[in-house]
Amino acid sequence: MRVQSSLIPEPPLNLVALLGCGLLFGLLALACVAASWAWVVAISIGCVLALCFFRKPVWGLCALIGAVLVLGEQPFFLFTADWSTTADQISLLLPPFLLILLGRPLLERIARLRTGFPPSGIRRVVLLFLPWPLLTLFWASNIRHSSVQAANYVIAVGVFLAVLMVVDDESKHRTVMRFVVISGIAVTALAFTIWYLDPFYIYFLRTPTVKLQMFCAGGAHRMTAMGWSQNDFALTLLFFIAIVTAFFVMQKRLAVRVLLIGVFLFMLCALLLTMTRSALLGFILMIHFLIFALEPLRRHWLRYLTAFYLSFITIFELSLILVGETKEPRALNADLMANGIGVRLGFWDFGFANFFHTFGLGMGIGEFNYALRPCPHAHNIFFDFLFEFGIPGGVFAVFLAIYIGRQFLPAIRNQGGYLGVMRLCILGGLLGAAVQATMDFSHSATHIWLFLALAAATFQLAGREPQFSGGK
């Protein structure tokens, strides 16, 4: 007997509701006139695009994911301040999409078209913790900068909540994951394209206080994507490769498997060209975990392990030729590695000194990178939570680690079907990301919250709860 795949049947689109939402966002745009006409244009365009996906939230979620993965934080507003780094940028595209994706289920709940939301312990914990970063604004030394950081954190959490609310059955999960793979191919192809270009800006608006712009970081020695640094791009590649591996394991047709192998190698080449040491170490650990954890790969582990190392070494050597490396490669340079660790130890020493100075309450959101500008974050995601949010932030980060860690044993034991394989591969991606996160990343990085949300949605669906058992 087939169980209903979502909480309620899709309600028909109500014209009155659509017009009401349009009027609401129109008034919101008009309310911004006092700030700048650029806000009116930006919000209006964003709302029109978001309303196009009102009928099919999963399409809107795919558009949101594409905006996060392909464009990164671009285009954005850059607010002038007494210092200028990417930490003072607010995404332009994400808020309108989030208002629609989160607004529709809330309106359905108010109108009693929806009996409730999918049960999710992690969603409750994330919402419970959300007020604390905002409370830390009360002891911020630069409220302007910290407010921008708080807005970015709220946007990132909004992306997390949107994924959990929309992806509530296996069919939607398959659609979203296929789109993530397509986005990964597009991101990687775009990275290879802009790698041969010189860095440039595209300005849509320039005023004394606000700049609406896009930045293309081309011409760098280390490969990057349009909206990300090399390290952020390496993290997204880890997740792309993990999801591609899941589809490879589940695929039966030879032609599609060969195509997926080509995508895997294409992304591996880009990952090597980022020259991010912690990401490469995490990638190697991820591949070993997947080969020995996934039953279809474990049966032929020697064959897959040999093919992996031959491919890895060959592409690594070709990448050195491609970048014209004439000395010891960055990934193997012991001096650079020691210097990087030494710099991070200095960051962490400063962070712990301020942690105790604030009696465990934390420096406040955005305060660590403001004090050590232009350092964007603590270069360790746990310390980033701990230094800025204090003991509550550290407890929250530990909870996330325990939540993920508890999934490994059930995932290894139950690998049946699409969701079983996808859950195990995503755990492999999180394992690789955890290695890289010991040396990098910020608590408000949108793509990290996006991948965490995709993982949480997969864990929920793989848990075989009755309301989630409607997949094919």
Long-range contacts (C-beta under 8 A, 24 or more apart in sequence): 2-470, 3-466, 3-467, 3-469, 3-470, 4-467, 4-470, 5-168, 5-169, 5-170, 5-171, 5-468, 5-469, 5-470, 5-471, 6-168, 6-169, 6-467, 6-470, 7-114, 7-115, 7-116, 7-117, 7-118, 7-168, 7-467, 8-108, 8-113, 8-114, 8-115, 11-108, 11-113, 13-54, 13-55, 17-107, 18-51, 18-54, 21-51, 21-54, 21-100, 21-103, 22-47, 22-51, 25-51, 25-96, 25-99, 36-207, 36-209, 36-210, 38-205, 38-207, 38-210, 38-212, 42-92, 42-212, 43-96, 46-92, 46-93, 46-95, 46-96, 46-97, 47-96, 47-99, 47-100, 49-96, 49-97, 50-96, 50-97, 50-99, 50-100, 50-101, 51-100, 53-97, 53-100, 53-101, 54-100, 54-104, 57-100, 57-101, 57-104, 57-105, 57-166, 58-166, 58-167, 58-172, 58-175, 58-176, 60-97, 60-100, 60-101, 60-166, 61-101, 61-162, 61-163, 61-166, 61-167, 61-176, 62-175, 62-176, 62-179, 63-97, 64-94, 64-97, 64-98, 64-101, 64-159, 64-162, 65-176, 65-179, 65-180, 65-183, 65-450, 66-179, 66-183, 67-93, 67-94, 67-97, 68-94, 68-159, 68-446, 68-447, 68-450, 69-180, 69-183, 69-184, 69-187, 69-236, 69-447, 69-450, 70-183, 70-186, 70-187, 70-190, 70-226, 70-227, 71-214, 71-226, 71-227, 72-225, 72-226, 72-227, 72-228, 72-232, 72-447, 73-227, 73-446, 74-214, 74-215, 74-226, 74-227, 75-204, 75-212, 75-213, 75-214, 76-212, 76-213, 77-210, 77-211, 77-212, 78-210, 78-211, 78-213, 79-144, 79-148, 79-209, 79-210, 80-208, 80-209, 80-210, 81-142, 81-144, 81-145, 82-142, 83-370, 83-373, 83-374, 85-369, 85-373, 85-374, 85-376, 86-376, 87-145, 87-148, 87-149, 87-366, 87-369, 87-370, 87-376, 88-145, 88-148, 89-148, 89-152, 90-148, 90-151, 90-152, 90-155, 91-152, 91-155, 91-446, 92-212, 94-155, 94-158, 94-159, 94-446, 95-155, 95-158, 97-162, 98-155, 98-158, 98-159, 98-162, 101-162, 101-165, 101-166, 102-158, 102-161, 102-162, 102-165, 105-165, 117-165, 118-164, 118-165, 118-168, 118-460, 118-467, 118-468, 119-460, 119-465, 120-164, 120-456, 120-460, 121-403, 122-400, 122-403, 122-456, 123-161, 123-164, 123-456, 125-396, 125-399, 126-157, 126-160, 126-161, 127-161, 129-392, 129-396, 130-154, 130-157, 132-389, 132-392, 132-393, 133-365, 133-388, 133-389, 133-393, 134-365, 136-361, 136-362, 136-363, 136-364, 136-365, 136-367, 136-388, 136-389, 136-390, 137-364, 137-365, 139-358, 139-361, 139-364, 140-364, 140-365, 140-366, 140-367, 141-364, 141-367, 141-370, 141-371, 142-366, 142-367, 142-370, 145-366, 145-370, 146-364, 146-365, 146-366, 146-367, 146-370, 148-366, 149-365, 149-366, 149-369, 149-444, 150-365, 150-366, 152-444, 152-446, 153-365, 153-443, 153-444, 155-446, 156-444, 156-445, 156-446, 156-448, 156-449, 157-449, 159-446, 159-449, 159-450, 159-453, 160-449, 160-450, 160-452, 160-453, 160-456, 161-453, 162-453, 163-450, 163-453, 163-454, 163-456, 163-457, 164-453, 164-456, 164-457, 164-460, 167-454, 167-457, 167-461, 168-467, 168-468, 169-461, 169-468, 169-470, 169-471, 170-418, 170-419, 170-461, 170-468, 170-470, 170-471, 170-472, 171-470, 171-471, 171-472, 173-419, 173-422, 173-457, 173-458, 173-461, 173-471, 174-418, 174-471, 176-454, 177-243, 177-246, 177-247, 177-422, 177-454, 180-239, 180-240, 180-243, 180-454, 181-240, 181-243, 181-244, 181-247, 181-263, 184-236, 184-237, 184-239, 184-240, 184-243, 184-244, 184-263, 184-267, 185-263, 185-266, 187-225, 187-233, 187-236, 187-240, 188-225, 188-237, 188-240, 188-266, 188-267, 188-270, 190-225, 190-226, 191-223, 191-224, 191-225, 191-226, 191-233, 191-270, 192-223, 192-270, 194-218, 194-224, 194-225, 194-226, 195-219, 195-220, 195-223, 195-224, 195-273, 221-275, 221-323, 222-273, 222-274, 222-275, 222-276, 222-330, 223-270, 223-273, 223-274, 223-275, 224-274, 228-447, 230-274, 230-275, 230-276, 231-274, 231-276, 231-278, 231-279, 231-436, 231-440, 231-441, 232-441, 232-445, 232-447, 233-270, 233-274, 234-271, 234-274, 234-276, 234-279, 234-280, 234-436, 235-279, 235-433, 235-436, 235-440, 235-441, 235-447, 235-448, 236-447, 236-451, 237-267, 237-270, 237-271, 237-274, 237-279, 238-271, 238-279, 238-282, 238-283, 238-286, 238-429, 238-432, 238-433, 238-436, 239-426, 239-429, 239-433, 239-451, 239-454, 240-267, 241-267, 241-268, 241-271, 241-283, 241-286, 241-429, 242-286, 242-290, 242-425, 242-426, 242-428, 242-429, 242-432, 243-422, 243-425, 243-426, 243-429, 245-290, 245-425, 245-428, 246-421, 246-422, 246-424, 246-425, 246-426, 249-294, 249-296, 249-297, 249-421, 249-425, 250-418, 250-421, 265-311, 265-315, 268-311, 268-312, 268-315, 269-315, 269-318, 269-319, 272-315, 272-316, 272-319, 272-331, 273-319, 273-322, 273-323, 275-329, 275-330, 275-331, 276-331, 276-436, 277-330, 277-331, 277-337, 277-340, 277-439, 278-435, 278-436, 278-438, 278-439, 278-440, 279-432, 279-436, 280-331, 281-435, 281-436, 282-431, 282-432, 282-433, 282-434, 282-435, 282-436, 283-432, 284-312, 285-431, 285-432, 285-435, 286-428, 286-429, 286-431, 286-432, 287-428, 289-428, 289-431, 290-424, 290-425, 290-428, 293-411, 293-412, 293-424, 293-428, 294-415, 294-421, 294-424, 294-425, 295-415, 340-439, 343-379, 344-379, 344-380, 344-439, 347-372, 347-375, 347-378, 347-379, 348-378, 348-380, 348-383, 351-378, 351-383, 351-386, 351-387, 352-387, 354-387, 355-386, 355-387, 355-390, 358-390, 360-390, 360-391, 361-390, 361-391, 362-386, 362-387, 362-388, 362-389, 362-390, 362-391, 362-392, 362-393, 363-387, 363-388, 364-388, 365-389, 365-444, 369-442, 376-442, 377-440, 377-441, 377-442, 377-443, 378-442, 379-439, 379-440, 379-441, 380-437, 380-438, 380-439, 380-440, 380-441, 381-437, 381-440, 381-441, 381-442, 381-443, 381-448, 382-437, 382-438, 384-441, 384-442, 384-443, 385-443, 388-443, 389-443, 393-443, 400-452, 401-434, 404-430, 404-455, 407-459, 411-462, 414-462, 417-471, 418-471, 419-458, 419-461, 419-462, 419-471, 420-462, 422-458, 422-462, 423-458, 423-459, 423-462, 426-454, 426-455, 426-458, 427-455, 429-455, 430-455
